[in-house]
Amino acid sequence: MSKGKAAGNVVFIGSKPVMSYVLACITQLNEGNQKLILKARGRAISRAVDTAEIIRHRFVTDAVIKEIIISTEQIERSEGGTANVSAIEITISKKK
Amino acid sequence: MSKGKAAGNVVFIGSKPVMSYVLACITQLNEGNQKLILKARGRAISRAVDTAEIIRHRFVTDAVIKEIIISTEQIERSEGGTANVSAIEITISKKK
């Protein structure tokens, strides 16, 4: 996976507090981006859902959830072998 | 929210191990149900995604993710007042 803006308005949700991701998303939307993709894996999935819900209910009320995709990704373990981890992609877009 | 079968093939995902929910879902699908809804709130959201992914990749390969809805629910706090919590509903159905 590539990082941040280069990948076309993708915000990767990790283990920071929800509000730091909310802020990152609002910044992107205010810069004129009409579309935003939140990506998360494993336990960060619920944080991605929180982020999307807080954005559209509290801060950017003209934003809508366009699409939600779930998938399984393979991760290389440091001790060798691979592990499966669930992932989510939430696409948010602004109403025109 | 109502519980279990009465609500039309709804499985509520909580804090048990993922495999117990996978088993509950497989049982429902094998009883002839063509549709199944997984519901989860808060931190159990990532477990619901895990459950759906394990079912369709490992056990019921003719199952597809039909719809994913995220929302915000209000919960009554025991010390009074309400708290907002994110929720997810994943609809799984079998290919005909």
Backbone of each chain as ProteinMPNN parsed JSONL, in Angstrom:
{"seq_chain_A": "MSKGKAAGNVVFIGSKPVMSYVLACITQLNEGNQKLILKARGRAISRAVDTAEIIRHRFVTDAVIKEIIISTEQIERSEGGTANVSAIEITISKKK", "coords_chain_A": {"N_chain_A": [[0.842, -1.209, 0.0], [0.491, 2.229, -0.793], [1.326, 5.491, 0.539], [-0.685, 8.069, 2.035], [-1.373, 11.242, 0.466], [-0.39, 10.883, -2.139], [-1.54, 8.58, -3.093], [-4.001, 9.382, -3.923], [-5.873, 10.896, -2.098], [-6.066, 9.191, 0.142], [-6.545, 8.174, 3.458], [-4.807, 6.675, 5.972], [-5.827, 4.751, 8.637], [-4.638, 4.282, 11.841], [-3.251, 3.57, 14.998], [-3.496, 5.926, 16.416], [-5.228, 8.556, 18.359], [-8.76, 8.9, 17.621], [-9.546, 11.508, 16.892], [-7.335, 12.718, 15.668], [-7.291, 11.588, 13.176], [-9.761, 12.375, 12.23], [-9.329, 15.108, 12.009], [-7.297, 15.139, 10.032], [-8.776, 14.207, 7.852], [-10.783, 16.172, 7.576], [-9.2, 18.348, 6.892], [-8.253, 17.533, 4.368], [-10.707, 17.418, 2.964], [-11.449, 20.094, 3.09], [-9.525, 21.21, 1.522], [-10.479, 21.013, -0.945], [-10.846, 18.522, -1.984], [-13.123, 16.204, -3.264], [-13.541, 13.627, -2.729], [-12.665, 10.949, -0.544], [-10.723, 8.391, 0.834], [-10.856, 6.151, 3.465], [-8.651, 3.952, 4.987], [-8.149, 0.949, 6.779], [-6.783, -1.586, 8.933], [-7.217, -4.705, 10.692], [-7.53, -4.258, 14.198], [-7.855, -1.545, 13.987], [-9.998, -1.076, 12.41], [-12.505, -0.51, 13.598], [-11.961, 2.02, 14.491], [-11.738, 3.405, 12.114], [-14.38, 3.365, 11.252], [-15.541, 4.87, 13.318], [-14.243, 7.33, 12.775], [-15.294, 8.021, 10.225], [-18.024, 8.277, 10.892], [-18.024, 10.344, 12.802], [-17.067, 12.469, 11.248], [-19.134, 12.823, 9.287], [-21.41, 13.293, 10.8], [-20.801, 15.34, 12.618], [-18.945, 17.268, 11.64], [-18.645, 17.604, 8.768], [-21.31, 17.945, 7.345], [-22.404, 17.667, 4.848], [-21.246, 15.462, 3.797], [-21.196, 12.163, 2.499], [-21.382, 8.567, 2.924], [-20.005, 6.745, 0.49], [-19.169, 4.241, -0.396], [-18.431, 1.027, 0.981], [-15.931, -1.27, 1.48], [-14.894, -4.517, 2.338], [-12.085, -6.613, 3.009], [-9.492, -9.173, 2.807], [-6.166, -9.15, 3.85], [-2.798, -10.224, 3.261], [-0.203, -10.469, 5.539], [3.281, -10.19, 6.081], [4.904, -12.038, 8.492], [7.241, -11.188, 11.077], [8.665, -13.251, 12.149], [8.702, -14.999, 10.08], [6.67, -16.62, 7.517], [3.11, -16.041, 6.841], [0.341, -13.93, 7.841], [-3.207, -13.64, 8.013], [-5.157, -10.72, 7.722], [-8.005, -8.708, 8.377], [-9.4, -6.05, 6.399], [-10.607, -2.7, 5.814], [-12.212, -0.402, 3.581], [-13.377, 2.762, 3.419], [-15.239, 4.897, 1.537], [-15.674, 8.296, 1.361], [-17.692, 10.944, 0.235], [-18.339, 14.327, -0.833], [-21.506, 15.89, -1.027], [-22.635, 17.321, -4.036]], "CA_chain_A": [[0.0, 0.0, 0.0], [1.224, 3.484, -0.791], [0.943, 6.333, 1.672], [-1.207, 9.432, 2.036], [-1.928, 11.992, -0.649], [0.066, 10.372, -3.428], [-2.451, 7.527, -3.511], [-5.3, 9.96, -4.248], [-6.74, 11.207, -0.962], [-6.261, 8.065, 1.043], [-6.087, 8.39, 4.827], [-4.624, 5.401, 6.656], [-6.187, 4.82, 10.053], [-3.816, 3.398, 12.66], [-3.563, 3.476, 16.429], [-3.587, 7.246, 17.081], [-6.609, 8.886, 18.766], [-9.67, 9.115, 16.491], [-9.65, 12.908, 16.485], [-6.255, 13.119, 14.774], [-7.69, 11.174, 11.821], [-10.878, 13.25, 11.847], [-8.701, 16.369, 11.602], [-6.621, 14.894, 8.744], [-9.812, 14.077, 6.817], [-11.419, 17.475, 7.387], [-8.222, 19.157, 6.17], [-8.287, 17.113, 2.961], [-11.978, 17.823, 2.36], [-11.46, 21.549, 2.963], [-8.593, 21.602, 0.457], [-11.181, 20.924, -2.211], [-11.051, 17.132, -2.404], [-14.526, 15.79, -3.167], [-13.577, 12.211, -2.373], [-11.666, 10.591, 0.449], [-10.817, 6.966, 1.181], [-10.254, 5.763, 4.741], [-8.234, 2.549, 4.981], [-7.696, 0.457, 8.082], [-6.639, -3.036, 9.053], [-7.274, -5.301, 12.037], [-8.309, -3.582, 15.235], [-8.094, -0.142, 13.637], [-11.214, -1.008, 11.598], [-13.566, 0.202, 14.312], [-11.577, 3.439, 14.536], [-12.068, 3.979, 10.798], [-15.832, 3.589, 11.261], [-15.732, 6.035, 14.196], [-13.783, 8.525, 12.06], [-16.282, 8.347, 9.19], [-19.266, 8.689, 11.53], [-17.824, 11.662, 13.427], [-16.963, 13.459, 10.171], [-20.37, 13.161, 8.581], [-22.448, 13.776, 11.709], [-20.462, 16.508, 13.404], [-18.11, 18.311, 11.045], [-18.892, 17.844, 7.342], [-22.648, 17.343, 7.271], [-22.766, 17.337, 3.463], [-20.481, 14.294, 3.367], [-21.936, 10.894, 2.533], [-20.621, 7.331, 2.745], [-20.259, 6.337, -0.886], [-18.929, 2.816, -0.577], [-17.631, 0.352, 2.015], [-15.429, -2.558, 0.996], [-14.038, -5.246, 3.28], [-11.233, -7.575, 2.319], [-8.484, -9.831, 3.638], [-4.815, -8.908, 3.35], [-1.763, -11.068, 3.842], [0.904, -9.713, 6.121], [4.466, -10.988, 6.37], [5.292, -12.032, 9.909], [8.68, -10.976, 11.263], [9.285, -14.562, 12.406], [8.508, -15.85, 8.896], [5.279, -17.007, 7.251], [2.185, -14.924, 6.656], [-0.885, -13.941, 8.64], [-4.317, -12.94, 7.363], [-5.772, -9.663, 8.532], [-9.126, -8.067, 7.687], [-9.187, -4.64, 6.101], [-11.806, -1.983, 5.375], [-12.034, 0.846, 2.84], [-14.606, 3.554, 3.459], [-15.143, 6.051, 0.647], [-16.541, 9.412, 1.741], [-17.675, 12.018, -0.751], [-19.182, 15.479, -0.529], [-22.624, 16.147, -1.932], [-22.359, 18.477, -4.906]], "C_chain_A": [[0.876, 1.257, 0.0], [0.631, 4.414, 0.266], [0.299, 7.659, 1.263], [-1.671, 9.985, 0.702], [-1.601, 11.417, -2.012], [-0.919, 9.342, -3.981], [-3.849, 8.059, -3.796], [-6.221, 10.056, -3.072], [-7.066, 10.003, -0.093], [-5.745, 8.448, 2.43], [-6.002, 7.025, 5.508], [-4.901, 5.55, 8.144], [-5.359, 3.812, 10.825], [-4.231, 3.454, 14.116], [-3.571, 4.817, 17.168], [-5.018, 7.509, 17.544], [-7.472, 9.242, 17.544], [-9.604, 10.546, 15.971], [-8.51, 13.356, 15.575], [-6.569, 12.709, 13.338], [-8.852, 12.026, 11.31], [-10.312, 14.56, 11.298], [-8.029, 16.228, 10.236], [-7.639, 14.848, 7.601], [-10.453, 15.428, 6.52], [-10.501, 18.393, 6.581], [-8.262, 18.823, 4.679], [-9.572, 17.577, 2.264], [-12.024, 19.333, 2.148], [-10.494, 22.053, 1.908], [-9.221, 21.432, -0.925], [-11.358, 19.505, -2.733], [-12.512, 16.746, -2.205], [-14.654, 14.366, -2.658], [-12.414, 11.867, -1.468], [-11.828, 9.109, 0.754], [-10.109, 6.711, 2.505], [-9.901, 4.284, 4.67], [-7.759, 2.142, 6.358], [-7.605, -1.057, 8.046], [-6.785, -3.467, 10.512], [-8.088, -4.481, 13.007], [-8.564, -2.111, 14.956], [-9.381, 0.04, 12.825], [-12.321, -0.234, 12.31], [-13.249, 1.696, 14.432], [-11.881, 4.136, 13.199], [-13.57, 4.281, 10.715], [-16.169, 4.793, 12.148], [-15.394, 7.331, 13.459], [-14.829, 8.973, 11.031], [-17.567, 8.893, 9.811], [-19.146, 10.073, 12.152], [-17.771, 12.748, 12.353], [-18.342, 13.826, 9.636], [-21.473, 13.66, 9.519], [-22.096, 15.115, 12.347], [-19.782, 17.623, 12.631], [-18.431, 18.63, 9.586], [-20.242, 17.223, 7.009], [-23.126, 17.102, 5.845], [-21.935, 16.172, 2.919], [-21.341, 13.04, 3.472], [-20.981, 9.709, 2.369], [-20.984, 6.772, 1.373], [-20.165, 4.822, -1.042], [-18.13, 2.266, 0.601], [-17.223, -1.015, 1.476], [-14.641, -3.233, 2.113], [-13.272, -6.317, 2.513], [-10.282, -8.234, 3.308], [-7.114, -9.59, 3.026], [-3.842, -9.865, 4.015], [-0.605, -10.221, 4.304], [2.062, -10.663, 6.374], [4.772, -10.903, 7.861], [6.801, -11.87, 10.029], [9.388, -12.308, 11.514], [9.087, -15.543, 11.241], [7.062, -16.26, 8.737], [4.397, -15.779, 7.101], [0.996, -15.061, 7.598], [-1.966, -13.211, 7.857], [-4.878, -11.875, 8.3], [-6.893, -9.006, 7.719], [-8.825, -6.591, 7.468], [-10.506, -4.005, 5.658], [-11.401, -0.749, 4.574], [-13.362, 1.581, 2.841], [-14.413, 4.781, 2.566], [-16.168, 7.103, 1.05], [-16.534, 10.419, 0.612], [-18.631, 13.132, -0.338], [-20.316, 15.578, -1.531], [-22.309, 17.382, -2.759], [-23.402, 19.565, -4.69]], "O_chain_A": [[1.877, 1.327, 0.712], [-0.438, 4.145, 0.814], [0.692, 8.281, 0.276], [-2.289, 9.278, -0.094], [-2.422, 11.454, -2.929], [-1.108, 9.246, -5.193], [-4.793, 7.276, -3.902], [-7.249, 9.379, -3.031], [-8.202, 9.826, 0.348], [-4.644, 8.981, 2.564], [-6.998, 6.309, 5.61], [-4.286, 6.371, 8.824], [-5.37, 2.622, 10.509], [-5.419, 3.392, 14.435], [-3.643, 4.85, 18.397], [-5.93, 6.772, 17.17], [-6.982, 9.808, 16.567], [-9.607, 10.775, 14.761], [-8.691, 14.282, 14.784], [-6.17, 13.389, 12.393], [-8.925, 12.356, 10.126], [-10.754, 15.057, 10.262], [-8.175, 17.1, 9.379], [-7.394, 15.383, 6.519], [-10.646, 15.79, 5.359], [-10.957, 19.122, 5.7], [-8.3, 19.718, 3.834], [-9.539, 18.061, 1.133], [-12.568, 19.805, 1.15], [-10.615, 23.186, 1.443], [-8.577, 21.677, -1.945], [-11.947, 19.299, -3.794], [-13.073, 16.933, -1.125], [-15.722, 13.943, -2.216], [-11.32, 12.416, -1.6], [-12.948, 8.626, 0.916], [-8.924, 7.01, 2.658], [-10.746, 3.456, 4.333], [-7.051, 2.895, 7.028], [-8.26, -1.72, 7.241], [-6.514, -2.7, 11.436], [-9.2, -4.053, 12.694], [-9.399, -1.491, 15.615], [-9.808, 1.168, 12.579], [-12.996, 0.596, 11.701], [-14.154, 2.53, 14.47], [-12.238, 5.314, 13.173], [-13.979, 5.312, 10.181], [-16.985, 5.635, 11.772], [-16.15, 8.301, 13.507], [-15.199, 10.146, 10.974], [-18.135, 9.864, 9.311], [-20.064, 10.885, 12.042], [-18.355, 13.819, 12.519], [-18.681, 15.006, 9.544], [-22.376, 14.373, 9.081], [-22.978, 15.937, 12.592], [-20.005, 18.798, 12.919], [-18.485, 19.8, 9.207], [-20.315, 16.122, 6.463], [-24.129, 16.42, 5.634], [-21.926, 15.927, 1.713], [-22.114, 12.88, 4.416], [-19.919, 9.829, 1.759], [-22.125, 6.378, 1.13], [-20.976, 4.204, -1.731], [-17.264, 2.948, 1.149], [-18.067, -1.813, 1.068], [-13.812, -2.595, 2.762], [-13.746, -6.852, 1.51], [-10.268, -7.899, 4.493], [-6.917, -9.797, 1.829], [-4.022, -10.266, 5.165], [-0.092, -9.374, 3.572], [1.866, -11.793, 6.821], [4.885, -9.81, 8.417], [7.552, -12.356, 9.184], [10.551, -12.484, 11.148], [9.277, -16.75, 11.391], [6.302, -16.253, 9.706], [4.854, -14.642, 7.214], [0.685, -16.149, 8.085], [-1.674, -12.27, 7.119], [-5.05, -12.099, 9.498], [-6.744, -8.776, 6.519], [-8.097, -5.966, 8.24], [-11.409, -4.696, 5.186], [-10.375, -0.128, 4.852], [-14.357, 1.077, 2.321], [-13.529, 5.602, 2.812], [-17.37, 6.84, 1.078], [-15.47, 10.727, 0.075], [-19.593, 12.913, 0.398], [-20.122, 15.378, -2.73], [-21.78, 18.368, -2.245], [-23.34, 20.615, -5.329]]}, "seq_chain_B": "MSKGKAAGNVVFIGSKPVMSYVLACITQLNEGNQKLILKARGRAISRAVDTAEIIRHRFVTDAVIKEIIISTEQIERSEGGTANVSAIEITISKKK", "coords_chain_B": {"N_chain_B": [[-32.58, -3.032, 20.086], [-33.475, -6.199, 18.861], [-33.046, -9.714, 19.622], [-31.097, -12.302, 18.099], [-32.502, -15.035, 16.228], [-35.23, -14.317, 16.0], [-35.252, -11.76, 14.978], [-34.924, -12.121, 12.31], [-32.638, -13.75, 11.219], [-30.385, -12.45, 12.354], [-27.133, -11.987, 13.564], [-25.558, -11.153, 16.478], [-22.532, -9.618, 17.094], [-20.209, -9.846, 19.623], [-17.991, -9.863, 22.364], [-16.895, -12.386, 22.371], [-14.668, -15.114, 21.224], [-13.736, -14.935, 17.741], [-14.273, -17.279, 16.265], [-16.495, -18.496, 17.445], [-18.604, -16.957, 16.596], [-18.377, -17.291, 13.859], [-19.059, -19.97, 13.669], [-21.738, -19.877, 14.575], [-22.874, -18.434, 12.48], [-22.389, -20.083, 10.253], [-23.953, -22.265, 10.946], [-26.532, -21.133, 10.814], [-26.632, -20.51, 8.06], [-26.446, -23.066, 6.991], [-28.837, -24.098, 7.794], [-30.536, -23.356, 5.901], [-31.009, -20.7, 5.559], [-30.854, -17.957, 3.401], [-29.913, -15.481, 3.719], [-28.113, -13.348, 5.929], [-27.526, -11.286, 8.7], [-24.919, -9.545, 10.141], [-24.362, -7.914, 13.139], [-22.691, -5.328, 14.897], [-21.148, -3.364, 17.492], [-19.07, -0.573, 18.432], [-15.886, -1.587, 19.612], [-16.224, -4.171, 18.763], [-16.669, -4.128, 16.1], [-14.498, -4.621, 14.329], [-14.245, -7.317, 14.761], [-16.602, -8.282, 13.66], [-16.135, -7.809, 10.952], [-13.934, -9.514, 10.581], [-15.281, -11.965, 11.051], [-17.114, -12.08, 8.876], [-15.292, -12.138, 6.726], [-13.831, -14.515, 7.201], [-15.872, -16.421, 6.986], [-16.684, -16.188, 4.243], [-14.343, -16.656, 2.82], [-13.256, -19.044, 3.789], [-15.165, -20.973, 4.667], [-17.863, -20.85, 3.597], [-17.924, -20.644, 0.564], [-19.596, -19.814, -1.442], [-20.818, -17.601, -0.504], [-21.631, -14.132, -0.447], [-20.766, -10.675, 0.203], [-23.36, -8.605, 0.66], [-24.267, -6.102, 1.454], [-23.043, -3.276, 3.273], [-23.512, -1.383, 6.098], [-22.878, 1.537, 7.949], [-23.371, 3.168, 11.094], [-24.47, 5.428, 13.731], [-25.101, 4.85, 17.119], [-27.051, 5.646, 20.007], [-26.201, 5.203, 23.343], [-27.351, 4.485, 26.616], [-25.769, 5.717, 29.421], [-24.67, 4.139, 32.458], [-24.164, 5.83, 34.563], [-25.821, 7.911, 33.982], [-26.939, 10.158, 31.342], [-25.965, 10.082, 27.803], [-24.044, 8.15, 25.447], [-22.305, 8.207, 22.339], [-21.967, 5.614, 19.989], [-20.296, 3.834, 17.418], [-21.697, 1.726, 14.859], [-22.028, -1.32, 12.946], [-23.479, -3.013, 10.15], [-23.42, -5.943, 8.489], [-24.45, -7.512, 5.644], [-24.772, -10.756, 4.582], [-25.1, -12.933, 1.842], [-26.12, -15.971, 0.197], [-25.0, -17.126, -2.954], [-27.261, -17.86, -5.528]], "CA_chain_B": [[-32.298, -4.119, 19.159], [-33.947, -7.507, 19.29], [-31.977, -10.715, 19.66], [-31.002, -13.571, 17.379], [-33.312, -15.5, 15.12], [-36.51, -13.616, 15.921], [-35.087, -10.549, 14.174], [-34.674, -12.494, 10.921], [-31.266, -14.161, 10.914], [-29.379, -11.483, 12.776], [-26.166, -12.477, 14.546], [-24.912, -10.035, 17.157], [-21.128, -9.901, 17.381], [-19.771, -9.198, 20.86], [-16.578, -9.991, 22.733], [-16.412, -13.782, 22.346], [-13.71, -15.354, 20.127], [-14.317, -14.846, 16.394], [-14.731, -18.563, 15.749], [-17.835, -18.842, 17.933], [-19.567, -16.265, 15.719], [-18.286, -17.957, 12.561], [-19.838, -21.199, 13.815], [-23.158, -19.489, 14.643], [-23.289, -18.008, 11.136], [-22.406, -21.258, 9.373], [-25.131, -23.033, 11.343], [-27.701, -20.463, 10.236], [-26.614, -20.646, 6.602], [-26.705, -24.467, 6.666], [-30.253, -24.385, 8.076], [-31.306, -22.972, 4.73], [-31.153, -19.25, 5.43], [-30.09, -17.422, 2.276], [-29.43, -14.156, 4.095], [-27.668, -13.278, 7.309], [-27.03, -9.951, 9.011], [-24.03, -9.452, 11.299], [-24.403, -6.581, 13.73], [-21.706, -5.115, 15.949], [-20.958, -1.974, 17.923], [-17.802, -0.224, 19.071], [-14.685, -2.345, 19.274], [-16.564, -5.467, 18.149], [-16.822, -3.926, 14.654], [-13.451, -5.328, 13.578], [-14.541, -8.75, 14.868], [-17.662, -8.569, 12.682], [-15.475, -7.865, 9.641], [-13.201, -10.79, 10.591], [-16.254, -13.057, 10.923], [-17.599, -12.104, 7.494], [-14.202, -12.523, 5.835], [-13.512, -15.935, 7.419], [-16.971, -17.21, 6.422], [-16.758, -16.265, 2.786], [-13.117, -17.183, 2.209], [-12.825, -20.365, 4.236], [-16.192, -21.976, 4.945], [-19.032, -20.805, 2.703], [-17.305, -19.903, -0.535], [-20.607, -19.212, -2.329], [-21.425, -16.456, 0.191], [-21.116, -12.822, -0.863], [-21.149, -9.521, 1.007], [-24.417, -7.941, -0.086], [-24.387, -4.694, 1.846], [-22.435, -2.887, 4.549], [-24.033, -0.092, 6.556], [-22.371, 1.986, 9.243], [-24.27, 4.145, 11.706], [-24.134, 5.816, 15.099], [-26.187, 4.56, 18.053], [-26.919, 6.278, 21.324], [-26.268, 4.244, 24.444], [-27.563, 5.104, 27.93], [-24.712, 5.405, 30.387], [-25.2, 3.747, 33.768], [-24.069, 7.003, 35.44], [-26.67, 8.965, 33.427], [-26.48, 10.727, 30.081], [-25.835, 9.132, 26.716], [-22.783, 8.14, 24.711], [-22.445, 7.759, 20.958], [-21.09, 4.506, 19.614], [-20.457, 3.453, 16.016], [-22.213, 0.376, 14.661], [-21.922, -1.818, 11.57], [-24.344, -4.121, 9.76], [-22.906, -6.6, 7.282], [-25.4, -8.494, 5.128], [-24.158, -11.823, 3.79], [-26.09, -13.814, 1.237], [-25.587, -17.062, -0.614], [-25.311, -17.092, -4.384], [-28.286, -18.863, -5.881]], "C_chain_B": [[-32.834, -5.436, 19.707], [-32.839, -8.544, 19.09], [-32.181, -11.857, 18.683], [-32.026, -13.806, 16.289], [-34.606, -14.726, 14.901], [-36.418, -12.401, 14.996], [-34.751, -10.877, 12.72], [-33.21, -12.71, 10.622], [-30.218, -13.101, 11.211], [-28.446, -12.158, 13.774], [-25.461, -11.268, 15.155], [-23.495, -10.419, 17.546], [-20.716, -9.117, 18.631], [-18.316, -9.482, 21.125], [-16.082, -11.43, 22.826], [-15.376, -13.96, 21.236], [-14.426, -15.399, 18.774], [-14.951, -16.16, 15.964], [-16.109, -18.972, 16.281], [-18.905, -18.154, 17.09], [-19.563, -16.883, 14.321], [-19.167, -19.21, 12.576], [-21.335, -20.904, 13.83], [-23.682, -19.136, 13.254], [-23.392, -19.199, 10.191], [-23.631, -22.115, 9.665], [-26.387, -22.447, 10.717], [-27.771, -20.654, 8.721], [-26.92, -22.086, 6.187], [-28.148, -24.888, 6.954], [-31.153, -23.902, 6.932], [-31.54, -21.469, 4.61], [-30.265, -18.735, 4.302], [-29.425, -16.098, 2.632], [-29.124, -14.108, 5.578], [-27.169, -11.86, 7.555], [-26.163, -10.003, 10.263], [-24.086, -8.038, 11.839], [-23.372, -6.475, 14.827], [-21.602, -3.64, 16.281], [-19.564, -1.806, 18.502], [-16.655, -1.101, 18.631], [-14.971, -3.707, 18.667], [-16.702, -5.363, 16.631], [-15.757, -4.689, 13.864], [-13.663, -6.839, 13.655], [-15.64, -9.169, 13.884], [-17.08, -8.689, 11.276], [-14.668, -9.157, 9.522], [-14.147, -11.961, 10.34], [-16.722, -13.199, 9.476], [-16.517, -12.611, 6.535], [-13.85, -14.002, 5.967], [-14.599, -16.815, 6.802], [-16.844, -17.326, 4.908], [-15.477, -16.799, 2.144], [-12.858, -18.632, 2.567], [-13.936, -21.403, 4.285], [-17.356, -21.997, 3.957], [-18.633, -19.985, 1.484], [-18.319, -19.352, -1.543], [-21.343, -18.05, -1.624], [-20.8, -15.156, -0.303], [-21.571, -11.74, 0.118], [-22.135, -8.701, 0.192], [-24.428, -6.439, 0.197], [-23.643, -4.457, 3.156], [-22.952, -1.501, 4.913], [-23.342, 0.279, 7.858], [-23.281, 3.076, 9.782], [-23.766, 4.502, 13.104], [-25.331, 5.53, 15.989], [-25.938, 5.278, 19.37], [-27.128, 5.232, 22.404], [-26.478, 5.014, 25.75], [-26.398, 4.728, 28.836], [-25.329, 5.053, 31.733], [-25.151, 4.939, 34.733], [-24.891, 8.187, 34.914], [-26.083, 9.547, 32.164], [-26.35, 9.659, 29.013], [-24.448, 9.226, 26.094], [-23.064, 7.689, 23.287], [-21.484, 6.622, 20.679], [-21.372, 4.137, 18.157], [-20.947, 2.011, 15.919], [-22.048, -0.014, 13.198], [-22.95, -2.929, 11.356], [-23.816, -4.693, 8.457], [-23.907, -7.658, 6.849], [-24.677, -9.482, 4.213], [-25.261, -12.609, 3.117], [-25.43, -14.86, 0.371], [-25.961, -16.851, -2.062], [-26.318, -18.177, -4.686], [-27.743, -19.829, -6.92]], "O_chain_B": [[-32.659, -5.742, 20.886], [-31.82, -8.263, 18.459], [-33.302, -12.319, 18.47], [-32.373, -12.902, 15.529], [-35.027, -14.506, 13.765], [-37.384, -12.056, 14.316], [-34.334, -9.992, 11.973], [-32.603, -11.952, 9.865], [-29.291, -12.882, 10.432], [-28.897, -12.817, 14.71], [-24.849, -10.467, 14.449], [-23.277, -11.413, 18.238], [-20.855, -7.896, 18.689], [-17.485, -9.362, 20.225], [-14.974, -11.673, 23.304], [-15.21, -13.074, 20.398], [-15.569, -15.844, 18.677], [-16.03, -16.171, 15.371], [-16.818, -19.727, 15.617], [-19.989, -18.703, 16.892], [-20.607, -16.989, 13.678], [-19.913, -19.477, 11.633], [-22.113, -21.599, 13.176], [-24.803, -19.497, 12.897], [-24.35, -19.319, 9.426], [-24.27, -22.63, 8.748], [-27.208, -23.174, 10.158], [-28.837, -20.927, 8.17], [-27.569, -22.316, 5.167], [-28.626, -25.897, 6.435], [-32.376, -24.026, 6.996], [-32.192, -21.013, 3.67], [-29.073, -19.038, 4.251], [-28.503, -15.646, 1.953], [-29.796, -14.751, 6.385], [-26.468, -11.293, 6.717], [-26.611, -10.45, 11.319], [-23.886, -7.074, 11.1], [-23.188, -7.411, 15.604], [-21.923, -2.778, 15.463], [-18.957, -2.756, 18.995], [-16.46, -1.339, 17.439], [-14.071, -4.339, 18.115], [-16.836, -6.378, 15.948], [-16.063, -5.327, 12.856], [-13.305, -7.564, 12.727], [-15.609, -10.274, 13.342], [-17.479, -9.56, 10.503], [-14.709, -9.823, 8.487], [-13.861, -12.838, 9.525], [-16.726, -14.297, 8.92], [-16.794, -13.414, 5.644], [-13.6, -14.673, 4.965], [-14.299, -17.83, 6.174], [-16.891, -18.425, 4.356], [-15.522, -17.339, 1.038], [-12.307, -19.381, 1.761], [-13.705, -22.575, 3.986], [-17.783, -23.07, 3.531], [-18.953, -18.801, 1.378], [-17.971, -18.532, -2.393], [-22.373, -17.582, -2.11], [-19.596, -15.087, -0.547], [-22.607, -11.863, 0.771], [-21.779, -8.161, -0.855], [-24.579, -5.622, -0.711], [-23.614, -5.32, 4.033], [-22.841, -0.561, 4.126], [-23.226, -0.545, 8.765], [-23.892, 3.82, 9.015], [-22.776, 3.954, 13.589], [-26.453, 5.916, 15.663], [-24.8, 5.49, 19.79], [-28.099, 4.477, 22.384], [-25.865, 6.058, 25.969], [-26.084, 3.548, 28.993], [-26.371, 5.59, 32.11], [-25.996, 5.05, 35.62], [-24.69, 9.324, 35.34], [-24.878, 9.451, 31.928], [-26.59, 8.479, 29.269], [-23.77, 10.248, 26.201], [-23.96, 6.878, 23.055], [-20.323, 6.664, 21.086], [-22.521, 4.127, 17.715], [-20.651, 1.183, 16.78], [-21.942, 0.844, 12.322], [-23.253, -3.69, 12.275], [-23.77, -4.001, 7.439], [-24.186, -8.596, 7.596], [-24.062, -9.104, 3.217], [-26.265, -12.926, 3.754], [-24.321, -14.665, -0.127], [-27.082, -16.452, -2.377], [-26.232, -19.285, -4.156], [-28.452, -20.742, -7.344]]}, "name": "protein", "num_of_chains": 2, "seq": "MSKGKAAGNVVFIGSKPVMSYVLACITQLNEGNQKLILKARGRAISRAVDTAEIIRHRFVTDAVIKEIIISTEQIERSEGGTANVSAIEITISKKKMSKGKAAGNVVFIGSKPVMSYVLACITQLNEGNQKLILKARGRAISRAVDTAEIIRHRFVTDAVIKEIIISTEQIERSEGGTANVSAIEITISKKK"}
